[in-house]
Amino acid sequence: MFKIDTQHTTAPEWRSKREPLFEIDGKEYTVPVEVGAEIGLRAAKIVEERGQIAGELYAIEQTIGMEAYEALCAVEGLPKKVLSGIMSVCREKVFGGMDEEGKG
């Protein structure tokens, strides 16, 4: 059995530990080293209700943040290969290992 004590938790530590993901014109944008499972649960619900793209957009916004998201949107001619790579990292951060946790 897993026990979760919500009375003694603080702000999610994963939000503060970040690593570089991409750079635009010398400005570095980061992603959390680890993402809380609640983000994956919310994203999965969005996928169920509104589709894969909506769920992935939510995952990207929650990992890189709106400033980085808007910076990517502002890049004219953003290569699809670059966007695909960024999305892949975000997807792995949010959904990676969710089906493996707790297996023993």
C-alpha contacts under 8 A as a table, 3 or more apart, distances in Angstrom:
res1	aa1	res2	aa2	distance
5	D	8	H	6.07
5	D	9	T	7.06
6	T	9	T	5.50
9	T	12	P	7.99
10	T	13	E	7.87
12	P	15	R	5.88
12	P	16	S	7.92
12	P	36	G	7.61
13	E	16	S	5.78
13	E	17	K	7.01
14	W	17	K	5.52
14	W	18	R	7.81
14	W	32	P	6.24
14	W	33	V	6.81
14	W	34	E	5.47
14	W	35	V	5.89
14	W	36	G	6.82
15	R	18	R	7.26
15	R	32	P	5.98
15	R	34	E	7.95
15	R	35	V	7.41
16	S	32	P	7.17
17	K	32	P	5.75
17	K	33	V	5.80
17	K	34	E	7.65
18	R	30	T	5.94
18	R	31	V	5.32
18	R	32	P	4.13
18	R	33	V	5.02
19	E	30	T	5.21
19	E	31	V	5.52
19	E	32	P	6.19
19	E	33	V	5.90
20	P	28	E	6.58
20	P	29	Y	5.90
20	P	30	T	4.22
20	P	31	V	6.33
21	L	28	E	7.58
21	L	29	Y	5.89
21	L	30	T	4.96
21	L	31	V	6.01
21	L	86	I	7.27
22	F	28	E	6.03
22	F	29	Y	5.44
22	F	30	T	6.92
22	F	86	I	7.74
23	E	26	G	5.90
23	E	27	K	5.31
23	E	28	E	4.34
23	E	29	Y	5.84
24	I	27	K	5.25
24	I	28	E	6.64
24	I	29	Y	7.95
24	I	71	A	7.81
29	Y	64	I	7.21
29	Y	68	A	6.17
30	T	64	I	6.14
31	V	63	T	5.48
31	V	64	I	5.10
31	V	90	C	7.81
32	P	35	V	6.21
32	P	63	T	6.30
32	P	64	I	7.71
33	V	93	K	7.92
34	E	93	K	6.48
35	V	39	I	7.16
35	V	63	T	7.56
35	V	93	K	5.97
35	V	94	V	6.02
36	G	39	I	5.91
36	G	40	G	7.52
36	G	94	V	7.66
37	A	40	G	5.17
37	A	41	L	6.38
37	A	94	V	7.10
37	A	95	F	7.97
37	A	98	M	7.37
38	E	41	L	4.99
38	E	42	R	6.20
39	I	42	R	5.20
39	I	43	A	6.07
39	I	59	A	7.18
39	I	62	Q	7.43
39	I	94	V	6.42
40	G	43	A	4.99
40	G	44	A	5.98
40	G	59	A	7.51
40	G	94	V	5.04
40	G	95	F	5.49
40	G	98	M	7.79
41	L	44	A	5.13
41	L	45	K	6.33
42	R	45	K	5.15
42	R	46	I	6.30
43	A	46	I	5.01
43	A	47	V	6.18
43	A	55	G	4.84
43	A	56	E	7.12
43	A	58	Y	6.24
43	A	59	A	6.19
44	A	47	V	5.01
44	A	48	E	6.25
44	A	55	G	6.52
45	K	48	E	5.03
45	K	49	E	6.19
45	K	55	G	7.77
46	I	49	E	5.08
46	I	50	R	5.54
46	I	51	G	6.74
46	I	52	Q	7.90
46	I	54	A	6.51
46	I	55	G	5.04
46	I	58	Y	8.00
47	V	50	R	5.42
47	V	51	G	4.27
47	V	52	Q	4.81
47	V	53	I	7.43
47	V	54	A	6.34
47	V	55	G	4.60
47	V	56	E	7.82
48	E	51	G	5.93
48	E	52	Q	7.80
50	R	54	A	6.04
50	R	55	G	7.43
51	G	54	A	5.63
51	G	55	G	6.45
52	Q	55	G	5.16
52	Q	56	E	6.14
53	I	56	E	5.09
53	I	57	L	6.08
54	A	57	L	5.13
54	A	58	Y	6.26
55	G	58	Y	5.14
55	G	59	A	6.28
56	E	59	A	4.91
56	E	60	I	6.13
56	E	87	M	7.73
56	E	91	R	6.99
57	L	60	I	5.09
57	L	61	E	6.12
58	Y	61	E	5.17
58	Y	62	Q	6.13
59	A	62	Q	5.19
59	A	63	T	6.19
59	A	90	C	6.51
59	A	91	R	6.70
59	A	94	V	6.42
60	I	63	T	5.21
60	I	64	I	5.88
60	I	65	G	7.27
60	I	69	Y	7.52
60	I	87	M	6.79
60	I	90	C	5.76
60	I	91	R	7.58
61	E	64	I	5.69
61	E	65	G	4.80
61	E	66	M	5.74
61	E	69	Y	6.51
62	Q	65	G	5.59
63	T	90	C	6.35
63	T	93	K	7.89
63	T	94	V	7.92
64	I	67	E	7.92
64	I	68	A	5.82
64	I	69	Y	6.67
64	I	90	C	7.84
65	G	68	A	5.64
65	G	69	Y	6.18
66	M	69	Y	4.83
66	M	70	E	5.93
67	E	70	E	5.27
67	E	71	A	6.14
68	A	71	A	4.93
68	A	72	L	6.26
69	Y	72	L	5.23
69	Y	73	C	6.34
70	E	73	C	4.92
70	E	74	A	6.21
71	A	74	A	5.15
71	A	75	V	6.74
72	L	75	V	5.44
72	L	78	L	7.52
73	C	76	E	7.77
75	V	78	L	5.45
78	L	82	V	7.25
78	L	83	L	7.23
79	P	82	V	5.34
79	P	83	L	6.50
80	K	83	L	5.04
80	K	84	S	5.88
81	K	84	S	5.04
81	K	85	G	6.21
82	V	85	G	5.14
82	V	86	I	6.32
83	L	86	I	5.11
83	L	87	M	6.04
84	S	87	M	5.07
84	S	88	S	6.00
85	G	88	S	5.01
85	G	89	V	6.39
86	I	89	V	5.29
86	I	90	C	6.34
87	M	90	C	5.06
87	M	91	R	5.95
88	S	91	R	5.07
88	S	92	E	6.15
89	V	92	E	5.17
89	V	93	K	6.16
90	C	93	K	5.03
90	C	94	V	6.20
91	R	94	V	5.24
91	R	95	F	5.76
91	R	96	G	7.17
92	E	95	F	5.32
92	E	96	G	4.45
93	K	96	G	5.78
95	F	98	M	5.70
96	G	99	D	7.90
97	G	100	E	5.01
97	G	101	E	6.12
98	M	101	E	5.69
100	E	103	K	5.81
